Amino acid sequence: MRRQDEYRQLANDVLRRASAEQSAQLKAQWEILGARYMELAEQSKVTTDTVYDPIPWDRLRVPKR
């Protein structure tokens, strides 16, 4: 899976959680986090040299067959 797909998946998971949240404050915080992940997905299309990357590299490795 490409890095931008990982970020999109994280964003979708977080936004799904936000939609189920009862607290308005927590819902807003989940939505902000989802928006940041979407920004990272867009940025990862352009550049691959990130200073800090919250996704561990081993998650992106394809298992050997």
BASEMI-122670 format. One record per atom (N, C-alpha, C): residue number from 1; atom name; x, y, z. Coordinates in steps of 0.05 Angstrom, whole numbers, always signed. Each point is the difference from the previous one (the first is absolute). Layout:
# BASEMI-122670
REC / seq / atom / X / Y / Z
REC / NUM / CA / X / Y / Z $
...
END
This chain:
# BASEMI-122670
REC / seq / atom / X / Y / Z
REC / 1 / N / +17 / -23 / +0 $
REC / 1 / CA / -17 / +23 / +0 $
REC / 1 / C / +18 / +25 / +0 $
REC / 2 / N / -7 / +19 / -16 $
REC / 2 / CA / +15 / +24 / -2 $
REC / 2 / C / -5 / +17 / +25 $
REC / 3 / N / +19 / +17 / +6 $
REC / 3 / CA / -1 / +18 / +24 $
REC / 3 / C / -26 / +17 / -1 $
REC / 4 / N / -7 / +11 / -23 $
REC / 4 / CA / -23 / +17 / -1 $
REC / 4 / C / -26 / -16 / +6 $
REC / 5 / N / +0 / -26 / -8 $
REC / 5 / CA / -23 / -17 / +6 $
REC / 5 / C / -1 / -6 / +29 $
REC / 6 / N / +23 / -3 / +13 $
REC / 6 / CA / +0 / -5 / +29 $
REC / 6 / C / -12 / +24 / +15 $
REC / 7 / N / +8 / +24 / -8 $
REC / 7 / CA / -11 / +25 / +12 $
REC / 7 / C / -30 / +2 / -5 $
REC / 8 / N / -9 / -6 / -24 $
REC / 8 / CA / -28 / +1 / -6 $
REC / 8 / C / -16 / -20 / +17 $
REC / 9 / N / +11 / -23 / +4 $
REC / 9 / CA / -13 / -21 / +16 $
REC / 9 / C / -2 / +10 / +29 $
REC / 10 / N / +22 / +12 / +10 $
REC / 10 / CA / -1 / +11 / +27 $
REC / 10 / C / -21 / +22 / +3 $
REC / 11 / N / -1 / +17 / -20 $
REC / 11 / CA / -20 / +22 / +0 $
REC / 11 / C / -28 / -11 / +0 $
REC / 12 / N / -5 / -20 / -17 $
REC / 12 / CA / -27 / -12 / -1 $
REC / 12 / C / -7 / -13 / +27 $
REC / 13 / N / +18 / -14 / +12 $
REC / 13 / CA / -5 / -12 / +26 $
REC / 13 / C / -7 / +21 / +21 $
REC / 14 / N / +16 / +21 / +0 $
REC / 14 / CA / -4 / +22 / +20 $
REC / 14 / C / -27 / +14 / -5 $
REC / 15 / N / -6 / +5 / -25 $
REC / 15 / CA / -25 / +14 / -7 $
REC / 15 / C / -24 / -17 / +6 $
REC / 16 / N / +3 / -26 / -4 $
REC / 16 / CA / -22 / -19 / +7 $
REC / 16 / C / -5 / +1 / +31 $
REC / 17 / N / +22 / +1 / +14 $
REC / 17 / CA / -2 / +2 / +30 $
REC / 17 / C / -13 / +26 / +8 $
REC / 18 / N / +7 / +22 / -14 $
REC / 18 / CA / -12 / +26 / +5 $
REC / 18 / C / -30 / +0 / -4 $
REC / 19 / N / -9 / -14 / -21 $
REC / 19 / CA / -29 / +0 / -6 $
REC / 19 / C / -16 / -14 / +22 $
REC / 20 / N / +13 / -18 / +15 $
REC / 20 / CA / -14 / -15 / +21 $
REC / 20 / C / +3 / +13 / +27 $
REC / 21 / N / +16 / +21 / +2 $
REC / 21 / CA / +5 / +13 / +26 $
REC / 21 / C / -23 / +17 / +9 $
REC / 22 / N / -7 / -2 / +25 $
REC / 22 / CA / -22 / +15 / +12 $
REC / 22 / C / +8 / +28 / +9 $
REC / 23 / N / +25 / +2 / +10 $
REC / 23 / CA / +10 / +25 / +10 $
REC / 23 / C / +8 / +18 / -23 $
REC / 24 / N / -11 / +25 / +0 $
REC / 24 / CA / +6 / +18 / -22 $
REC / 24 / C / +30 / +8 / +0 $
REC / 25 / N / +12 / +2 / +23 $
REC / 25 / CA / +28 / +8 / +2 $
REC / 25 / C / +18 / -23 / -11 $
REC / 26 / N / -6 / -24 / +9 $
REC / 26 / CA / +16 / -23 / -10 $
REC / 26 / C / -5 / -5 / -30 $
REC / 27 / N / -24 / +4 / -9 $
REC / 27 / CA / -6 / -3 / -29 $
REC / 27 / C / +16 / +20 / -16 $
REC / 28 / N / +2 / +25 / +9 $
REC / 28 / CA / +16 / +20 / -14 $
REC / 28 / C / +29 / -7 / +0 $
REC / 29 / N / +10 / -10 / +22 $
REC / 29 / CA / +28 / -8 / +1 $
REC / 29 / C / +6 / -23 / -19 $
REC / 30 / N / -18 / -20 / -1 $
REC / 30 / CA / +4 / -22 / -19 $
REC / 30 / C / -1 / +10 / -29 $
REC / 31 / N / -18 / +19 / -6 $
REC / 31 / CA / -1 / +11 / -27 $
REC / 31 / C / +25 / +15 / -7 $
REC / 32 / N / +11 / +15 / +19 $
REC / 32 / CA / +25 / +14 / -5 $
REC / 32 / C / +23 / -20 / -6 $
REC / 33 / N / +1 / -21 / +16 $
REC / 33 / CA / +21 / -20 / -5 $
REC / 33 / C / -4 / -13 / -27 $
REC / 34 / N / -24 / -6 / -8 $
REC / 34 / CA / -6 / -11 / -26 $
REC / 34 / C / +9 / +18 / -23 $
REC / 35 / N / -5 / +26 / +4 $
REC / 35 / CA / +8 / +20 / -20 $
REC / 35 / C / +30 / +1 / -3 $
REC / 36 / N / +14 / -2 / +23 $
REC / 36 / CA / +30 / +0 / -1 $
REC / 36 / C / +11 / -24 / -15 $
REC / 37 / N / -13 / -23 / +5 $
REC / 37 / CA / +9 / -25 / -15 $
REC / 37 / C / -5 / +4 / -30 $
REC / 38 / N / -22 / +13 / -7 $
REC / 38 / CA / -5 / +4 / -29 $
REC / 38 / C / +21 / +19 / -11 $
REC / 39 / N / +8 / +20 / +15 $
REC / 39 / CA / +22 / +18 / -9 $
REC / 39 / C / +25 / -15 / -4 $
REC / 40 / N / +7 / -18 / +18 $
REC / 40 / CA / +24 / -17 / -3 $
REC / 40 / C / -2 / -17 / -24 $
REC / 41 / N / -24 / -11 / -6 $
REC / 41 / CA / -3 / -16 / -24 $
REC / 41 / C / +6 / +16 / -25 $
REC / 42 / N / -10 / +25 / -1 $
REC / 42 / CA / +5 / +17 / -23 $
REC / 42 / C / +30 / +7 / -2 $
REC / 43 / N / +12 / +6 / +22 $
REC / 43 / CA / +28 / +7 / +0 $
REC / 43 / C / +18 / -23 / -8 $
REC / 44 / N / -8 / -24 / +7 $
REC / 44 / CA / +16 / -24 / -6 $
REC / 44 / C / +0 / -5 / -30 $
REC / 45 / N / -18 / +11 / -15 $
REC / 45 / CA / +0 / -3 / -30 $
REC / 45 / C / +24 / +16 / -11 $
REC / 46 / N / +6 / +22 / +13 $
REC / 46 / CA / +20 / +19 / -10 $
REC / 46 / C / +28 / -7 / +9 $
REC / 47 / N / +3 / -7 / +25 $
REC / 47 / CA / +27 / -4 / +11 $
REC / 47 / C / +1 / -26 / +16 $
REC / 48 / N / +24 / -11 / +1 $
REC / 48 / CA / +3 / -25 / +16 $
REC / 48 / C / +21 / +5 / +22 $
REC / 49 / N / +11 / +24 / +2 $
REC / 49 / CA / +20 / +5 / +21 $
REC / 49 / C / -13 / +15 / +23 $
REC / 50 / N / -13 / -15 / +18 $
REC / 50 / CA / -13 / +12 / +23 $
REC / 50 / C / +18 / +0 / +24 $
REC / 51 / N / -2 / +21 / +16 $
REC / 51 / CA / +16 / +2 / +24 $
REC / 51 / C / -11 / -18 / +21 $
REC / 52 / N / -26 / +1 / +4 $
REC / 52 / CA / -13 / -18 / +20 $
REC / 52 / C / -23 / -14 / -14 $
REC / 53 / N / +0 / -26 / +2 $
REC / 53 / CA / -20 / -16 / -12 $
REC / 53 / C / -13 / -18 / +20 $
REC / 54 / N / -26 / +3 / +6 $
REC / 54 / CA / -13 / -16 / +20 $
REC / 54 / C / -5 / -29 / -7 $
REC / 55 / N / +3 / -7 / -26 $
REC / 55 / CA / -5 / -27 / -8 $
REC / 55 / C / +27 / -15 / +0 $
REC / 56 / N / +2 / -21 / +16 $
REC / 56 / CA / +25 / -16 / +0 $
REC / 56 / C / +6 / -12 / -28 $
REC / 57 / N / +24 / +1 / -8 $
REC / 57 / CA / +7 / -11 / -27 $
REC / 57 / C / -6 / -29 / -3 $
REC / 58 / N / +1 / -16 / +22 $
REC / 58 / CA / -6 / -28 / -3 $
REC / 58 / C / -29 / -6 / -7 $
REC / 59 / N / -17 / +19 / +4 $
REC / 59 / CA / -28 / -4 / -9 $
REC / 59 / C / -3 / +1 / -30 $
REC / 60 / N / +19 / +13 / -13 $
REC / 60 / CA / -2 / +3 / -29 $
REC / 60 / C / +14 / -23 / -15 $
REC / 61 / N / +15 / -16 / +14 $
REC / 61 / CA / +15 / -21 / -14 $
REC / 61 / C / -19 / -23 / -8 $
REC / 62 / N / +4 / -9 / -24 $
REC / 62 / CA / -16 / -22 / -10 $
REC / 62 / C / +13 / -26 / +10 $
REC / 63 / N / -15 / -18 / +12 $
REC / 63 / CA / +13 / -25 / +10 $
REC / 63 / C / +11 / -16 / -23 $
REC / 64 / N / +23 / -13 / +4 $
REC / 64 / CA / +12 / -17 / -20 $
REC / 64 / C / -15 / -26 / -2 $
REC / 65 / N / -3 / -9 / -24 $
REC / 65 / CA / -14 / -26 / -4 $
REC / 65 / C / +18 / -23 / -4 $
END
